[in-house]
């Protein structure tokens, strides 16, 4: 089968690999029908994910059809259409029992697919802990509607959930990339008083304005003054940093009011500085880390009800055989790309 493979820092390559086999009775084999490229894949390519293993098939955003299941799998069966979770988790360790599935202590726990074990930019993928890692797609929900459930949409849902947003809040989202838009969709479910999005790309800012006209949009250089002007207490009540840029971490806490929550969703290529003397007295609460992707069934229900729609994010489509071209377009943000769908 074709499989896009991490060779070494700076190099991915499309290779012919054997179809994976079940290794544990809790595994499932999924025929991938639609995949995508994530910014996290680019972090692997750039060498910013030390735990990524050379030789693995990359990719962790995918939907497909169950081909085969192990003897202990009970929630899905061959023929089921499924969304694949970015995280594989056992479901019974301390962290899983508390909903912190990103920190599952199983050897294959957490973000493993496309990082430490073979992922889904391929024709088939083996999914460990299939009872937790696969969610059946409801009837009437298309592959494109379900494509982002297991990763960037799960991330946005998790970020909105842990940010403790109320209907009285002013919420600032920094970054209008794919994860930023998914975060926006999930923040909207909380019905805050107002939402602002900070984005430096004019194309992405225009995307927000055209699709979500009730959202206020501002450029980074104007953000601090804009947020203070449009907030009730000298800054945003909740800030979600989804950009991961050179100065966006600093911008996040500068735009927050005293005693605000600042949720760090972004991955960074470099360490960030926490200038405690500069922020002394703001009494901020920071929330950081990787997504706890344990809400996929609920997200699929919301999609089926028409309350979440991520299909406008798919701006480009490429077959797996042309995935090198797809990566070039996505990495260099060509032709107004937001997300790429990779077909078989």
DRENNU-766597 format. One record per residue (C-alpha): residue number from 1; residue in one letter; chain; z negated, x, y negated. Coordinates in steps of 0.1 Angstrom, whole numbers, plus 2048, in hexadecimal, padded with zeros to 3 digits. Each point is the difference from the previous one (the first is absolute). Layout:
% DRENNU-766597
+-----+-----+-------+-----+-----+-----+
!   n ! res ! chain !   w !   u !   v !
+-----+-----+-------+-----+-----+-----+
! NUM !   A !     A !   Z !   X !   Y !
...
+-----+-----+-------+-----+-----+-----+
END
This chain:
% DRENNU-766597
+-----+-----+-------+-----+-----+-----+
!   n ! res ! chain !   w !   u !   v !
+-----+-----+-------+-----+-----+-----+
!   1 !   X !     A ! 800 ! 800 ! 800 !
!   2 !   X !     A ! 804 ! 80B ! 7DC !
!   3 !   X !     A ! 7E0 ! 80B ! 7EF !
!   4 !   X !     A ! 7FA ! 80E ! 7DD !
!   5 !   X !     A ! 7EA ! 81F ! 806 !
!   6 !   X !     A ! 7E9 ! 816 ! 7EC !
!   7 !   X !     A ! 80B ! 824 ! 807 !
!   8 !   X !     A ! 7ED ! 814 ! 7E6 !
!   9 !   X !     A ! 7F6 ! 7FE ! 7DC !
!  10 !   X !     A ! 81E ! 7F4 ! 7EC !
!  11 !   X !     A ! 815 ! 7F7 ! 81E !
!  12 !   X !     A ! 805 ! 7DF ! 814 !
!  13 !   X !     A ! 81C ! 7FD ! 819 !
!  14 !   X !     A ! 810 ! 7E3 ! 813 !
!  15 !   X !     A ! 7FD ! 80A ! 825 !
!  16 !   X !     A ! 807 ! 7F0 ! 822 !
!  17 !   X !     A ! 7DF ! 7FB ! 812 !
!  18 !   X !     A ! 7F6 ! 7EE ! 820 !
!  19 !   X !     A ! 7F4 ! 7DC ! 7FD !
!  20 !   X !     A ! 7DA ! 801 ! 7FF !
!  21 !   X !     A ! 7EC ! 7F4 ! 81E !
!  22 !   X !     A ! 7DE ! 7EF ! 802 !
!  23 !   X !     A ! 7E4 ! 819 ! 804 !
!  24 !   X !     A ! 7E1 ! 7E9 ! 800 !
!  25 !   X !     A ! 7FB ! 7DC ! 80D !
!  26 !   X !     A ! 7F9 ! 7F6 ! 7DB !
!  27 !   X !     A ! 823 ! 80C ! 7F4 !
!  28 !   X !     A ! 81E ! 7EC ! 7F8 !
!  29 !   X !     A ! 825 ! 80B ! 7FD !
!  30 !   X !     A ! 812 ! 7F0 ! 7E2 !
!  31 !   X !     A ! 825 ! 7FF ! 7FA !
!  32 !   X !     A ! 803 ! 806 ! 7DB !
!  33 !   X !     A ! 816 ! 7E7 ! 7EF !
!  34 !   X !     A ! 7F9 ! 80A ! 7DC !
!  35 !   X !     A ! 7EE ! 81D ! 7EF !
!  36 !   X !     A ! 7FB ! 80F ! 7DE !
!  37 !   X !     A ! 7F8 ! 821 ! 7EE !
!  38 !   X !     A ! 7DE ! 804 ! 7F0 !
!  39 !   X !     A ! 7F5 ! 818 ! 7E5 !
!  40 !   X !     A ! 7E7 ! 80D ! 81A !
!  41 !   X !     A ! 81E ! 80C ! 815 !
!  42 !   X !     A ! 80A ! 815 ! 7E2 !
!  43 !   X !     A ! 7DD ! 80E ! 7FE !
!  44 !   X !     A ! 804 ! 80C ! 824 !
!  45 !   X !     A ! 822 ! 80F ! 7F7 !
!  46 !   X !     A ! 7F1 ! 813 ! 7E2 !
!  47 !   X !     A ! 7E3 ! 80E ! 815 !
!  48 !   X !     A ! 7E5 ! 7EB ! 7F0 !
!  49 !   X !     A ! 7F3 ! 7F1 ! 820 !
!  50 !   X !     A ! 7F1 ! 81D ! 814 !
!  51 !   X !     A ! 7F8 ! 7EA ! 81E !
!  52 !   X !     A ! 824 ! 7F7 ! 805 !
!  53 !   X !     A ! 80E ! 810 ! 820 !
!  54 !   X !     A ! 822 ! 812 ! 800 !
!  55 !   X !     A ! 816 ! 7F0 ! 81A !
!  56 !   X !     A ! 7F4 ! 7DD ! 7FC !
!  57 !   X !     A ! 817 ! 7E3 ! 7F8 !
!  58 !   X !     A ! 7F7 ! 7F4 ! 7DD !
!  59 !   X !     A ! 7FE ! 7DD ! 7F2 !
!  60 !   X !     A ! 7E4 ! 7E6 ! 800 !
!  61 !   X !     A ! 810 ! 7E2 ! 7EF !
!  62 !   X !     A ! 811 ! 7EA ! 81A !
!  63 !   X !     A ! 804 ! 7DF ! 812 !
!  64 !   X !     A ! 80F ! 7FB ! 822 !
!  65 !   X !     A ! 800 ! 7EE ! 822 !
!  66 !   X !     A ! 7E7 ! 808 ! 81B !
!  67 !   X !     A ! 812 ! 810 ! 81D !
!  68 !   X !     A ! 7E3 ! 808 ! 818 !
!  69 !   X !     A ! 7DA ! 7FE ! 800 !
!  70 !   X !     A ! 7E4 ! 812 ! 812 !
!  71 !   X !     A ! 7EA ! 7ED ! 819 !
!  72 !   X !     A ! 7E4 ! 7FC ! 7E7 !
!  73 !   X !     A ! 814 ! 7F2 ! 7E3 !
!  74 !   X !     A ! 7F8 ! 7DB ! 7FB !
!  75 !   X !     A ! 80C ! 7F6 ! 7DD !
!  76 !   X !     A ! 825 ! 807 ! 803 !
!  77 !   X !     A ! 81A ! 7FE ! 81B !
!  78 !   X !     A ! 824 ! 80B ! 806 !
!  79 !   X !     A ! 818 ! 7EE ! 7E9 !
!  80 !   X !     A ! 7E6 ! 7FA ! 7E4 !
!  81 !   X !     A ! 80C ! 809 ! 7DD !
!  82 !   X !     A ! 7E5 ! 816 ! 7F0 !
!  83 !   X !     A ! 7F6 ! 812 ! 7E1 !
!  84 !   X !     A ! 7F3 ! 823 ! 807 !
!  85 !   X !     A ! 7E0 ! 80C ! 7EF !
!  86 !   X !     A ! 801 ! 822 ! 7EF !
!  87 !   X !     A ! 7DE ! 806 ! 811 !
!  88 !   X !     A ! 7F7 ! 801 ! 824 !
!  89 !   X !     A ! 7DC ! 7F8 ! 807 !
!  90 !   X !     A ! 7EA ! 7F9 ! 81E !
!  91 !   X !     A ! 7EE ! 7E2 ! 7F2 !
!  92 !   X !     A ! 7DE ! 808 ! 80E !
!  93 !   X !     A ! 7F2 ! 821 ! 7F1 !
!  94 !   X !     A ! 7E7 ! 7FE ! 7E3 !
!  95 !   X !     A ! 81B ! 803 ! 7E5 !
!  96 !   X !     A ! 817 ! 7E6 ! 810 !
!  97 !   X !     A ! 7E3 ! 7E7 ! 805 !
!  98 !   X !     A ! 7F9 ! 803 ! 7DA !
!  99 !   X !     A ! 825 ! 7FC ! 7F6 !
! 100 !   X !     A ! 804 ! 825 ! 7F7 !
! 101 !   X !     A ! 81D ! 803 ! 818 !
! 102 !   X !     A ! 810 ! 81D ! 7ED !
! 103 !   X !     A ! 7E3 ! 815 ! 80D !
! 104 !   X !     A ! 802 ! 7F5 ! 825 !
! 105 !   X !     A ! 7F1 ! 81C ! 815 !
! 106 !   X !     A ! 819 ! 7FC ! 81D !
! 107 !   X !     A ! 817 ! 81F ! 803 !
! 108 !   X !     A ! 81D ! 7E9 ! 7F6 !
! 109 !   X !     A ! 7EC ! 7EE ! 7E6 !
! 110 !   X !     A ! 809 ! 7FC ! 7DC !
! 111 !   X !     A ! 822 ! 80A ! 7F2 !
! 112 !   X !     A ! 810 ! 80F ! 81F !
! 113 !   X !     A ! 822 ! 7F0 ! 802 !
! 114 !   X !     A ! 81A ! 816 ! 7F0 !
! 115 !   X !     A ! 7E5 ! 81A ! 7F8 !
! 116 !   X !     A ! 7EE ! 80C ! 81F !
! 117 !   X !     A ! 814 ! 7EC ! 81A !
! 118 !   X !     A ! 824 ! 7F5 ! 801 !
! 119 !   X !     A ! 808 ! 7E5 ! 7E7 !
! 120 !   X !     A ! 81A ! 7E6 ! 7FA !
! 121 !   X !     A ! 81E ! 80F ! 7EE !
! 122 !   X !     A ! 810 ! 7FD ! 823 !
! 123 !   X !     A ! 80E ! 7E7 ! 818 !
! 124 !   X !     A ! 7DE ! 7FB ! 813 !
! 125 !   X !     A ! 7DC ! 808 ! 7F8 !
! 126 !   X !     A ! 7E1 ! 801 ! 816 !
! 127 !   X !     A ! 7E3 ! 7EF ! 7EF !
! 128 !   X !     A ! 7DD ! 809 ! 80D !
! 129 !   X !     A ! 7E4 ! 7E5 ! 7FF !
! 130 !   X !     A ! 81B ! 7E6 ! 7FE !
! 131 !   X !     A ! 7E7 ! 7E3 ! 7FF !
! 132 !   X !     A ! 7F5 ! 80D ! 7DD !
! 133 !   X !     A ! 820 ! 811 ! 7F5 !
! 134 !   X !     A ! 819 ! 7E4 ! 804 !
! 135 !   X !     A ! 801 ! 7DE ! 7EF !
! 136 !   X !     A ! 817 ! 7E4 ! 80C !
! 137 !   X !     A ! 818 ! 7F5 ! 7E4 !
! 138 !   X !     A ! 7FE ! 7DA ! 7FA !
! 139 !   X !     A ! 81E ! 7EB ! 807 !
! 140 !   X !     A ! 815 ! 7FD ! 7E1 !
! 141 !   X !     A ! 7F6 ! 822 ! 7F2 !
! 142 !   X !     A ! 81D ! 819 ! 800 !
! 143 !   X !     A ! 7FF ! 825 ! 809 !
! 144 !   X !     A ! 805 ! 808 ! 7DB !
! 145 !   X !     A ! 7E4 ! 7E9 ! 7F5 !
! 146 !   X !     A ! 7E8 ! 811 ! 819 !
! 147 !   X !     A ! 80C ! 824 ! 7FC !
! 148 !   X !     A ! 7E5 ! 80C ! 7E9 !
! 149 !   X !     A ! 7E3 ! 7ED ! 80F !
! 150 !   X !     A ! 7F2 ! 81E ! 814 !
! 151 !   X !     A ! 800 ! 81A ! 7E4 !
! 152 !   X !     A ! 806 ! 7FB ! 7DB !
! 153 !   X !     A ! 7F8 ! 7DB ! 800 !
! 154 !   X !     A ! 7E1 ! 807 ! 815 !
! 155 !   X !     A ! 7F7 ! 81B ! 7E7 !
! 156 !   X !     A ! 804 ! 7E8 ! 7E2 !
! 157 !   X !     A ! 7EB ! 7E6 ! 812 !
! 158 !   X !     A ! 7E5 ! 818 ! 808 !
! 159 !   X !     A ! 7FF ! 80E ! 7DD !
! 160 !   X !     A ! 7FD ! 7DE ! 7F0 !
! 161 !   X !     A ! 7E5 ! 7F6 ! 819 !
! 162 !   X !     A ! 7EA ! 81F ! 7FA !
! 163 !   X !     A ! 804 ! 7FE ! 7DA !
! 164 !   X !     A ! 7EA ! 7E1 ! 7FD !
! 165 !   X !     A ! 818 ! 7EE ! 7E8 !
! 166 !   X !     A ! 7F4 ! 7E0 ! 7F0 !
! 167 !   X !     A ! 812 ! 7E6 ! 7EC !
! 168 !   X !     A ! 7F0 ! 80D ! 7E0 !
! 169 !   X !     A ! 80E ! 823 ! 804 !
! 170 !   X !     A ! 81B ! 814 ! 7EF !
! 171 !   X !     A ! 811 ! 815 ! 81A !
! 172 !   X !     A ! 815 ! 81F ! 7FA !
! 173 !   X !     A ! 817 ! 80D ! 81B !
! 174 !   X !     A ! 80E ! 823 ! 7FA !
! 175 !   X !     A ! 821 ! 804 ! 811 !
! 176 !   X !     A ! 81C ! 7E7 ! 808 !
! 177 !   X !     A ! 80F ! 811 ! 81E !
! 178 !   X !     A ! 801 ! 7ED ! 821 !
! 179 !   X !     A ! 7DB ! 802 ! 807 !
! 180 !   X !     A ! 7F8 ! 7F8 ! 7DC !
! 181 !   X !     A ! 815 ! 7E0 ! 802 !
! 182 !   X !     A ! 7EF ! 7F6 ! 821 !
! 183 !   X !     A ! 7DF ! 807 ! 7EF !
! 184 !   X !     A ! 80A ! 7E9 ! 7E4 !
! 185 !   X !     A ! 80A ! 7E4 ! 818 !
! 186 !   X !     A ! 7DE ! 802 ! 810 !
! 187 !   X !     A ! 7ED ! 802 ! 7DF !
! 188 !   X !     A ! 812 ! 7E0 ! 7F6 !
! 189 !   X !     A ! 7F0 ! 7EF ! 81D !
! 190 !   X !     A ! 7DE ! 806 ! 7EF !
! 191 !   X !     A ! 80B ! 7EE ! 7E0 !
! 192 !   X !     A ! 7F2 ! 818 ! 7E7 !
! 193 !   X !     A ! 800 ! 7F7 ! 7DB !
! 194 !   X !     A ! 81C ! 81A ! 7F8 !
! 195 !   X !     A ! 813 ! 81B ! 812 !
! 196 !   X !     A ! 80F ! 81F ! 7F0 !
! 197 !   X !     A ! 818 ! 819 ! 811 !
! 198 !   X !     A ! 805 ! 823 ! 7F3 !
! 199 !   X !     A ! 821 ! 80F ! 80A !
! 200 !   X !     A ! 815 ! 81D ! 7F2 !
! 201 !   X !     A ! 821 ! 7F7 ! 811 !
! 202 !   X !     A ! 813 ! 7E8 ! 7EB !
! 203 !   X !     A ! 813 ! 7F2 ! 81E !
! 204 !   X !     A ! 7DF ! 7F8 ! 812 !
! 205 !   X !     A ! 7F0 ! 7F2 ! 7E0 !
! 206 !   X !     A ! 81F ! 7E9 ! 7FD !
! 207 !   X !     A ! 7FB ! 7F6 ! 824 !
! 208 !   X !     A ! 7DD ! 7F5 ! 7F8 !
! 209 !   X !     A ! 80A ! 7ED ! 7E1 !
! 210 !   X !     A ! 81C ! 7EE ! 811 !
! 211 !   X !     A ! 7EE ! 7F6 ! 820 !
! 212 !   X !     A ! 7DC ! 7FB ! 7F2 !
! 213 !   X !     A ! 804 ! 7F6 ! 7DB !
! 214 !   X !     A ! 7DB ! 7F7 ! 7FC !
! 215 !   X !     A ! 7F6 ! 824 ! 806 !
! 216 !   X !     A ! 7FC ! 817 ! 7E2 !
! 217 !   X !     A ! 813 ! 821 ! 803 !
! 218 !   X !     A ! 7F9 ! 821 ! 7EE !
! 219 !   X !     A ! 80B ! 824 ! 800 !
! 220 !   X !     A ! 7E7 ! 81C ! 809 !
! 221 !   X !     A ! 800 ! 80F ! 7DD !
! 222 !   X !     A ! 7F6 ! 7DE ! 7F1 !
! 223 !   X !     A ! 7E9 ! 7F5 ! 81C !
! 224 !   X !     A ! 7DD ! 808 ! 7F3 !
! 225 !   X !     A ! 805 ! 7EF ! 7DF !
! 226 !   X !     A ! 813 ! 7E3 ! 80F !
! 227 !   X !     A ! 7E5 ! 7F9 ! 81A !
! 228 !   X !     A ! 7E4 ! 801 ! 7E6 !
! 229 !   X !     A ! 813 ! 7E8 ! 7EA !
! 230 !   X !     A ! 806 ! 7E8 ! 81C !
! 231 !   X !     A ! 7DD ! 802 ! 811 !
! 232 !   X !     A ! 7E0 ! 7ED ! 7F7 !
! 233 !   X !     A ! 7E8 ! 81D ! 804 !
! 234 !   X !     A ! 811 ! 820 ! 7F5 !
! 235 !   X !     A ! 814 ! 806 ! 820 !
! 236 !   X !     A ! 80B ! 7F1 ! 821 !
! 237 !   X !     A ! 7E6 ! 7F1 ! 816 !
! 238 !   X !     A ! 812 ! 80D ! 81F !
! 239 !   X !     A ! 819 ! 81D ! 802 !
! 240 !   X !     A ! 816 ! 806 ! 81E !
! 241 !   X !     A ! 811 ! 822 ! 800 !
! 242 !   X !     A ! 81F ! 7FE ! 816 !
! 243 !   X !     A ! 816 ! 81A ! 7EF !
! 244 !   X !     A ! 7F2 ! 822 ! 80B !
! 245 !   X !     A ! 810 ! 812 ! 7E3 !
! 246 !   X !     A ! 7F5 ! 81F ! 7ED !
! 247 !   X !     A ! 7E9 ! 7EE ! 7E7 !
! 248 !   X !     A ! 7FC ! 7DD ! 80F !
! 249 !   X !     A ! 7DD ! 807 ! 80F !
! 250 !   X !     A ! 7F3 ! 809 ! 7DD !
! 251 !   X !     A ! 813 ! 7E2 ! 7F1 !
! 252 !   X !     A ! 7EF ! 7E9 ! 819 !
! 253 !   X !     A ! 7DC ! 808 ! 7F5 !
! 254 !   X !     A ! 809 ! 802 ! 7DB !
! 255 !   X !     A ! 80E ! 7DD ! 801 !
! 256 !   X !     A ! 7E1 ! 7F2 ! 812 !
! 257 !   X !     A ! 7E4 ! 7EF ! 7ED !
! 258 !   X !     A ! 7DD ! 80B ! 806 !
! 259 !   X !     A ! 7F3 ! 7F5 ! 822 !
! 260 !   X !     A ! 823 ! 7F9 ! 80C !
! 261 !   X !     A ! 80E ! 805 ! 823 !
! 262 !   X !     A ! 81B ! 81A ! 804 !
! 263 !   X !     A ! 812 ! 7FE ! 821 !
! 264 !   X !     A ! 815 ! 81E ! 80A !
! 265 !   X !     A ! 81D ! 7F4 ! 816 !
! 266 !   X !     A ! 817 ! 81D ! 7FA !
! 267 !   X !     A ! 805 ! 820 ! 815 !
! 268 !   X !     A ! 802 ! 820 ! 7EB !
! 269 !   X !     A ! 813 ! 820 ! 807 !
! 270 !   X !     A ! 7E5 ! 814 ! 7EE !
! 271 !   X !     A ! 7DA ! 7FE ! 7FC !
! 272 !   X !     A ! 7F3 ! 7EB ! 7E3 !
! 273 !   X !     A ! 7E5 ! 809 ! 7E7 !
! 274 !   X !     A ! 7E2 ! 7E9 ! 7FC !
! 275 !   X !     A ! 7F4 ! 80A ! 7DC !
! 276 !   X !     A ! 7DD ! 7F1 ! 802 !
! 277 !   X !     A ! 7F5 ! 80D ! 7DE !
! 278 !   X !     A ! 81E ! 7EE ! 7F0 !
! 279 !   X !     A ! 7F9 ! 7DF ! 811 !
! 280 !   X !     A ! 7DA ! 802 ! 7FE !
! 281 !   X !     A ! 7F1 ! 7DE ! 7F6 !
! 282 !   X !     A ! 81E ! 7EB ! 80C !
! 283 !   X !     A ! 7ED ! 7F9 ! 821 !
! 284 !   X !     A ! 820 ! 7FB ! 813 !
! 285 !   X !     A ! 803 ! 7F7 ! 825 !
! 286 !   X !     A ! 81C ! 813 ! 812 !
! 287 !   X !     A ! 80F ! 7F3 ! 820 !
! 288 !   X !     A ! 817 ! 817 ! 813 !
! 289 !   X !     A ! 810 ! 806 ! 821 !
! 290 !   X !     A ! 81B ! 7F4 ! 818 !
! 291 !   X !     A ! 807 ! 7DC ! 808 !
! 292 !   X !     A ! 7EB ! 7ED ! 819 !
! 293 !   X !     A ! 81D ! 7ED ! 80F !
! 294 !   X !     A ! 7ED ! 7E4 ! 811 !
! 295 !   X !     A ! 80E ! 7E3 ! 7EC !
! 296 !   X !     A ! 824 ! 7FE ! 80E !
! 297 !   X !     A ! 7FC ! 7DE ! 811 !
! 298 !   X !     A ! 7F3 ! 7F1 ! 7E0 !
! 299 !   X !     A ! 81C ! 810 ! 7EC !
! 300 !   X !     A ! 81A ! 7F2 ! 817 !
! 301 !   X !     A ! 7F0 ! 7DE ! 7FC !
! 302 !   X !     A ! 803 ! 803 ! 7DA !
! 303 !   X !     A ! 825 ! 80A ! 804 !
! 304 !   X !     A ! 807 ! 7E2 ! 816 !
! 305 !   X !     A ! 7EF ! 7E9 ! 7E6 !
! 306 !   X !     A ! 817 ! 80F ! 7E5 !
! 307 !   X !     A ! 7E3 ! 810 ! 7ED !
! 308 !   X !     A ! 80D ! 824 ! 803 !
! 309 !   X !     A ! 824 ! 80B ! 7FE !
! 310 !   X !     A ! 809 ! 824 ! 802 !
! 311 !   X !     A ! 825 ! 7FC ! 807 !
! 312 !   X !     A ! 80B ! 808 ! 7DC !
! 313 !   X !     A ! 7F3 ! 824 ! 807 !
! 314 !   X !     A ! 81C ! 806 ! 819 !
! 315 !   X !     A ! 81C ! 80D ! 7EA !
! 316 !   X !     A ! 813 ! 816 ! 819 !
! 317 !   X !     A ! 808 ! 7FE ! 825 !
! 318 !   X !     A ! 80C ! 81C ! 817 !
! 319 !   X !     A ! 805 ! 803 ! 825 !
! 320 !   X !     A ! 7EA ! 819 ! 813 !
! 321 !   X !     A ! 81E ! 816 ! 805 !
! 322 !   X !     A ! 802 ! 805 ! 7DA !
! 323 !   X !     A ! 7DA ! 805 ! 7FA !
! 324 !   X !     A ! 806 ! 822 ! 7F0 !
! 325 !   X !     A ! 814 ! 7EF ! 7E4 !
! 326 !   X !     A ! 7E5 ! 7E5 ! 7FE !
! 327 !   X !     A ! 7E5 ! 81B ! 7FA !
! 328 !   X !     A ! 815 ! 810 ! 7E6 !
! 329 !   X !     A ! 803 ! 7E0 ! 7EC !
! 330 !   X !     A ! 7DC ! 7F7 ! 804 !
! 331 !   X !     A ! 7F1 ! 822 ! 7F8 !
! 332 !   X !     A ! 815 ! 805 ! 7E1 !
! 333 !   X !     A ! 7FD ! 7DC ! 7F5 !
! 334 !   X !     A ! 825 ! 7FB ! 7FD !
! 335 !   X !     A ! 813 ! 7E0 ! 7F9 !
! 336 !   X !     A ! 7E1 ! 7ED ! 7F6 !
! 337 !   X !     A ! 7F1 ! 803 ! 823 !
! 338 !   X !     A ! 7DE ! 7F1 ! 807 !
! 339 !   X !     A ! 7FF ! 7FD ! 826 !
! 340 !   X !     A ! 819 ! 807 ! 81B !
! 341 !   X !     A ! 804 ! 7EC ! 820 !
! 342 !   X !     A ! 80B ! 814 ! 81E !
! 343 !   X !     A ! 813 ! 7EC ! 819 !
! 344 !   X !     A ! 80A ! 807 ! 824 !
+-----+-----+-------+-----+-----+-----+
END
